[in-house]
């Protein structure tokens, strides 16, 4: 029974990692695409001053960028909490079976740092996808 519980926890950890990867890749791709679209729209709007349609499109994409990145970072935070709970269960299982010495506790802080870095990349790209088009449009 212990092997089945262990396998289930490891399977959940793998699924959590795949889900986190999907959110990170999706957010990065979305931000880069929106950066290109918004830069083009902002350039068109600045060339024809007062083009309301381009400004509305720009605003919609900025709102969607904020929403998409908020969802992605929230999902990463949920993934981080889930991973922490699963790893805590594994460590407890290892401790109960006197094999915890094979699991380095420093891995926990490495995972936390990784999630922080992923969120930083997503946030930085989101900021770029918003700021650059606004600079093009208004300067």
PENORZI-V416993 format. One record per pair of residues at least 12 apart in sequence whose C-alpha atoms are under 10 Angstrom apart, sorted by sequence separation. I is the first residue (numbers start at 1). J is the second residue. D is the distance in whole Angstrom. If there is no record, write none. Layout:
i-><I;I>
j-><J;J>
d-><D;D>
This chain:
i-><41;42;45;91;41;42;45;90;91;40;41;91;41;42;38;41;42;87;38;41;40;38;39;37;38;87;88;37;38;87;38;38;34;37;38;84;83;35;34;35;84;34;83;84;83;34;35;34;80;81;80;30;31;80;30;31;77;80;79;80;31;27;30;31;77;30;76;77;76;27;28;26;27;73;76;77;26;27;73;76;27;28;23;24;27;73;74;23;26;27;72;73;25;72;73;23;24;23;24;70;73;22;23;69;72;73;23;24;72;20;23;24;70;20;23;69;70;69;20;21;19;20;69;70;19;20;66;69;20;68;69;17;20;16;19;20;65;66;65;66;16;17;65;16;17;66;15;16;62;65;66;62;65;13;16;17;16;62;63;61;62;13;14;61;62;12;13;16;12;13;59;62;13;58;62;13;9;12;13;58;59;9;10;58;9;10;8;9;55;58;9;10;9;55;6;54;5;6;5;6;5;6;49;49;28;35;39;42;43;46;47;2;31;34;35;38;39;42;43;45;46;27;30;31;34;35;37;38;39;41;42;43;44;45;46;25;28;29;31;32;35;36;38;39;40;42;43;44;45;46;24;27;28;31;32;34;35;38;39;42;43;20;23;24;27;28;30;31;34;35;38;39;41;42;43;26;27;28;29;30;31;32;33;34;35;36;37;38;39;40;41;42;21;24;25;28;31;32;35;36;39;40;20;24;27;28;31;35;38;39;23;27;30;31;34;38>
j-><53;54;57;103;54;55;58;103;104;54;55;105;56;57;54;57;58;103;55;58;58;57;58;57;58;107;108;58;59;108;60;61;58;61;62;108;108;61;61;62;111;62;111;112;112;64;65;65;111;112;112;64;65;114;65;66;112;115;115;116;68;65;68;69;115;69;115;116;116;68;69;68;69;115;118;119;69;70;116;119;71;72;68;69;72;118;119;69;72;73;118;119;72;119;120;71;72;72;73;119;122;72;73;119;122;123;74;75;123;72;75;76;122;73;76;122;123;123;75;76;75;76;125;126;76;77;123;126;78;126;127;76;79;76;79;80;125;126;126;127;78;79;127;79;80;129;79;80;126;129;130;127;130;79;82;83;83;129;130;129;130;82;83;130;131;82;83;86;83;84;130;133;85;130;134;86;83;86;87;133;134;85;86;134;86;87;86;87;134;137;89;90;90;137;89;137;89;90;90;93;93;94;137;138;118;125;129;132;133;136;137;93;122;125;126;129;130;133;134;136;137;119;122;123;126;127;129;130;131;133;134;135;136;137;138;118;121;122;124;125;128;129;131;132;133;135;136;137;138;139;118;121;122;125;126;128;129;132;133;136;137;115;118;119;122;123;125;126;129;130;133;134;136;137;138;122;123;124;125;126;127;128;129;130;131;132;133;134;135;136;137;138;118;121;122;125;128;129;132;133;136;137;118;122;125;126;129;133;136;137;122;126;129;130;133;137>
d-><9;7;10;7;6;7;9;9;10;10;8;9;10;9;9;7;7;10;10;7;10;8;9;10;6;10;9;9;9;8;10;7;10;9;8;8;9;9;7;10;9;8;9;9;10;9;9;8;8;9;7;10;7;9;8;10;10;7;9;9;9;9;8;8;8;9;7;9;9;7;9;9;6;9;8;9;10;10;10;7;9;10;10;10;6;8;9;9;8;9;10;6;10;8;9;9;7;6;9;10;8;9;8;9;8;8;10;9;10;9;7;8;10;10;7;7;9;7;7;9;9;6;9;10;9;9;9;7;9;9;10;10;7;10;8;9;10;7;7;9;10;8;9;6;10;10;10;9;9;8;9;10;8;9;8;8;7;8;9;9;6;8;10;9;9;9;6;10;9;10;9;9;10;9;10;7;10;8;8;8;10;10;8;9;6;9;10;8;10;9;8;9;7;9;9;10;10;7;9;8;9;10;9;10;10;9;8;9;8;7;9;9;8;10;8;7;9;6;10;9;5;10;10;9;9;10;9;8;10;8;7;10;10;7;7;10;8;10;10;7;7;8;10;7;8;8;6;8;9;9;7;10;6;6;9;10;4;8;5;6;6;9;10;8;6;9;9;6;6;7;5;8;9;5;9;10;9;10;10;9;9;9;9;8;9;10;9;8;9;9;8;8;10;9;9;7;8;7;8;9;7;10;9;7;9;8;6;7;9;8;10;9;9;9;9;9>
